[in-house]
Amino acid sequence: MSINTFTLNELKLAVINEDFEKLEELSKKNPSFSSIEEAKEILSYINLATQMIEKKKKKLLADMNQLKKLKNYTS
């Protein structure tokens, strides 16, 4: 495996553990796979990771809006 690639197992672990730092690191690399089936599974996990990131992004936006409302209320 090259230094600029990642394996299915690395991606699975990052998704299962919701390790956003690892996902960011993996996003800068290319997937390494040995079959079409493995490539499809990697794509599936990439889609899951994307959904996780979007969900976290929405939650952070909601939290920020809540803080803005709280700040405006206390000002």
ROPAGU-379134 format. One record per residue: residue number from 1; residue in one letter; x, y, z of N, C-alpha, C, CB in turn. Coordinates in Angstrom, 3 decimals. Glycine has a CB too. Layout:
! residues N
NUM  A  X  Y  Z  X  Y  Z  X  Y  Z  X  Y  Z $
...
***
This chain:
! residues 75
1  M  0.849  -1.200  0.000  0.000  0.000  0.000  0.881  1.246  0.000  -0.958  0.008  1.232 $
2  S  0.552  2.180  -0.830  1.277  3.441  -0.921  0.919  4.351  0.249  0.974  4.140  -2.251 $
3  I  1.783  5.305  0.519  1.540  6.244  1.628  0.354  7.166  1.333  2.800  7.085  1.899 $
4  N  0.009  7.335  0.062  -1.087  8.231  -0.317  -2.386  7.491  -0.587  -0.702  9.027  -1.538 $
5  T  -2.523  6.288  -0.026  -3.750  5.525  -0.201  -4.275  5.064  1.157  -3.512  4.316  -1.130 $
6  F  -5.538  4.641  1.155  -6.128  4.077  2.367  -6.860  2.795  2.012  -7.088  5.089  3.048 $
7  T  -7.031  1.938  3.012  -7.705  0.660  2.808  -9.151  0.727  3.284  -6.960  -0.461  3.537 $
8  L  -9.912  -0.254  2.881  -11.299  -0.376  3.312  -11.375  -0.448  4.836  -11.955  -1.619  2.681 $
9  N  -10.488  -1.219  5.448  -10.518  -1.359  6.903  -10.268  -0.036  7.621  -9.490  -2.378  7.344 $
10  E  -9.351  0.772  7.104  -9.106  2.088  7.708  -10.368  2.941  7.648  -7.940  2.810  6.994 $
11  L  -11.027  2.913  6.500  -12.248  3.705  6.323  -13.367  3.185  7.221  -12.698  3.683  4.851 $
12  K  -13.529  1.868  7.291  -14.559  1.274  8.152  -14.362  1.713  9.603  -14.529  -0.269  8.052 $
13  L  -13.134  1.607  10.081  -12.852  1.990  11.472  -13.178  3.452  11.726  -11.386  1.722  11.813 $
14  A  -12.803  4.315  10.803  -13.069  5.747  10.973  -14.574  6.019  11.007  -12.408  6.556  9.837 $
15  V  -15.326  5.363  10.151  -16.785  5.562  10.110  -17.431  4.998  11.370  -17.397  4.894  8.852 $
16  I  -17.083  3.773  11.725  -17.687  3.125  12.896  -17.406  3.913  14.169  -17.164  1.690  13.045 $
17  N  -16.190  4.426  14.297  -15.801  5.184  15.490  -16.152  6.665  15.406  -14.325  5.039  15.722 $
18  E  -16.758  7.058  14.284  -17.081  8.469  14.038  -15.856  9.351  14.295  -18.264  8.921  14.932 $
19  D  -14.737  8.919  13.743  -13.451  9.606  13.906  -13.292  10.622  12.768  -12.255  8.579  13.917 $
20  F  -13.763  11.834  13.028  -13.772  12.863  11.988  -12.364  13.304  11.602  -14.573  14.064  12.452 $
21  E  -11.434  13.275  12.539  -10.046  13.620  12.212  -9.455  12.595  11.244  -9.187  13.700  13.498 $
22  K  -9.721  11.322  11.495  -9.228  10.268  10.603  -9.901  10.372  9.243  -9.474  8.872  11.215 $
23  L  -11.205  10.668  9.218  -11.904  10.835  7.945  -11.304  11.985  7.139  -13.400  11.082  8.184 $
24  E  -10.947  13.056  7.827  -10.311  14.176  7.123  -8.980  13.739  6.532  -10.106  15.377  8.073 $
25  E  -8.216  12.999  7.308  -6.926  12.488  6.827  -7.117  11.578  5.608  -6.198  11.720  7.953 $
26  L  -8.095  10.686  5.690  -8.343  9.759  4.584  -8.854  10.482  3.341  -9.345  8.691  5.008 $
27  S  -9.549  11.595  3.538  -10.100  12.333  2.392  -9.005  12.908  1.498  -11.004  13.461  2.879 $
28  K  -7.799  12.987  2.014  -6.665  13.527  1.239  -5.910  12.421  0.511  -5.700  14.292  2.160 $
29  K  -6.405  11.165  0.652  -5.746  10.018  0.045  -6.677  9.332  -0.934  -5.280  9.032  1.115 $
30  N  -6.133  8.430  -1.706  -6.905  7.641  -2.655  -7.193  6.259  -2.072  -6.155  7.520  -3.998 $
31  P  -8.343  5.691  -2.388  -8.647  4.347  -1.887  -7.784  3.292  -2.591  -10.145  4.027  -2.083 $
32  S  -7.446  2.258  -1.851  -6.727  1.119  -2.400  -7.648  -0.091  -2.313  -5.376  0.868  -1.640 $
33  F  -7.920  -0.728  -3.438  -8.821  -1.879  -3.451  -8.339  -2.891  -4.469  -10.270  -1.448  -3.762 $
34  S  -8.774  -4.138  -4.272  -8.298  -5.216  -5.143  -9.411  -5.851  -5.971  -7.625  -6.278  -4.315 $
35  S  -10.639  -5.380  -5.790  -11.740  -5.935  -6.573  -12.839  -4.895  -6.720  -12.295  -7.219  -5.916 $
36  I  -13.722  -5.146  -7.648  -14.873  -4.264  -7.861  -15.758  -4.255  -6.619  -15.689  -4.711  -9.104 $
37  E  -15.931  -5.420  -5.995  -16.759  -5.514  -4.796  -16.187  -4.650  -3.672  -16.874  -6.977  -4.337 $
38  E  -14.868  -4.696  -3.511  -14.223  -3.887  -2.478  -14.365  -2.397  -2.796  -12.733  -4.267  -2.346 $
39  A  -14.259  -2.039  -4.059  -14.435  -0.645  -4.470  -15.853  -0.166  -4.173  -14.123  -0.482  -5.966 $
40  K  -16.837  -1.030  -4.420  -18.232  -0.686  -4.131  -18.447  -0.501  -2.634  -19.178  -1.771  -4.669 $
41  E  -17.803  -1.355  -1.824  -17.935  -1.232  -0.378  -17.276  0.060  0.121  -17.312  -2.453  0.321 $
42  I  -16.134  0.394  -0.461  -15.471  1.659  -0.105  -16.392  2.828  -0.434  -14.111  1.809  -0.857 $
43  L  -16.997  2.788  -1.602  -17.924  3.858  -2.001  -19.087  3.956  -1.020  -18.457  3.613  -3.430 $
44  S  -19.588  2.822  -0.576  -20.674  2.811  0.395  -20.247  3.482  1.704  -21.134  1.371  0.660 $
45  Y  -19.048  3.167  2.176  -18.558  3.783  3.408  -18.248  5.266  3.222  -17.317  3.055  3.896 $
46  I  -17.815  5.648  2.034  -17.600  7.074  1.754  -18.938  7.806  1.834  -16.940  7.280  0.348 $
47  N  -19.990  7.186  1.301  -21.326  7.790  1.384  -21.793  7.909  2.828  -22.334  6.967  0.580 $
48  L  -21.537  6.877  3.636  -21.884  6.940  5.064  -21.115  8.067  5.755  -21.583  5.587  5.757 $
49  A  -19.842  8.176  5.443  -19.016  9.234  6.043  -19.549  10.609  5.658  -17.541  9.092  5.601 $
50  T  -19.952  10.760  4.411  -20.511  12.035  3.946  -21.789  12.366  4.713  -20.796  11.985  2.425 $
51  Q  -22.635  11.368  4.917  -23.869  11.580  5.680  -23.557  11.973  7.120  -24.742  10.314  5.655 $
52  M  -22.559  11.327  7.713  -22.172  11.655  9.088  -21.690  13.106  9.184  -21.069  10.693  9.583 $
53  I  -20.892  13.513  8.221  -20.347  14.874  8.222  -21.463  15.895  8.041  -19.291  15.039  7.111 $
54  E  -22.402  15.609  7.127  -23.538  16.514  6.922  -24.386  16.624  8.186  -24.404  16.031  5.748 $
55  K  -24.601  15.510  8.866  -25.382  15.513  10.105  -24.678  16.347  11.171  -25.606  14.071  10.613 $
56  K  -23.367  16.172  11.284  -22.598  16.941  12.270  -22.627  18.427  11.916  -21.134  16.433  12.343 $
57  K  -22.517  18.724  10.646  -22.556  20.116  10.180  -23.885  20.778  10.539  -22.332  20.180  8.658 $
58  K  -24.996  20.059  10.319  -26.316  20.592  10.658  -26.454  20.823  12.159  -27.413  19.642  10.173 $
59  K  -25.923  19.881  12.951  -25.994  20.032  14.402  -25.176  21.238  14.862  -25.498  18.754  15.100 $
60  L  -23.991  21.405  14.305  -23.163  22.559  14.676  -23.844  23.871  14.298  -21.787  22.469  14.002 $
61  L  -24.488  23.893  13.139  -25.202  25.096  12.715  -26.351  25.399  13.670  -25.730  24.934  11.277 $
62  A  -27.092  24.360  14.065  -28.191  24.543  15.016  -27.660  25.029  16.367  -28.976  23.225  15.194 $
63  D  -26.548  24.464  16.809  -25.940  24.900  18.071  -25.489  26.359  17.995  -24.746  24.001  18.426 $
64  M  -24.904  26.735  16.860  -24.458  28.122  16.692  -25.649  29.080  16.705  -23.666  28.278  15.379 $
65  N  -26.722  28.691  16.033  -27.924  29.532  16.022  -28.511  29.665  17.417  -28.975  28.958  15.067 $
66  Q  -28.484  28.582  18.171  -28.984  28.613  19.547  -28.138  29.571  20.399  -28.972  27.186  20.162 $
67  L  -26.828  29.521  20.197  -25.942  30.427  20.936  -26.190  31.889  20.550  -24.472  30.059  20.680 $
68  K  -26.427  32.137  19.259  -26.738  33.493  18.817  -28.008  34.001  19.484  -26.885  33.541  17.292 $
69  K  -29.048  33.143  19.540  -30.299  33.527  20.173  -30.081  33.815  21.653  -31.352  32.431  19.991 $
70  L  -29.314  32.979  22.287  -29.014  33.166  23.713  -28.253  34.471  23.936  -28.196  31.975  24.257 $
71  K  -27.293  34.758  23.063  -26.504  35.977  23.170  -27.407  37.199  22.983  -25.357  35.980  22.127 $
72  N  -28.286  37.144  21.973  -29.198  38.252  21.725  -30.172  38.441  22.896  -29.973  38.016  20.423 $
73  Y  -30.587  37.356  23.497  -31.516  37.427  24.625  -30.867  38.051  25.845  -32.036  36.045  24.971 $
74  T  -29.579  37.743  26.051  -28.895  38.244  27.250  -28.316  39.639  27.034  -27.782  37.283  27.660 $
75  S  -28.286  40.104  25.802  -27.702  41.442  25.521  -28.698  42.546  25.766  -27.203  41.525  24.077 $
***
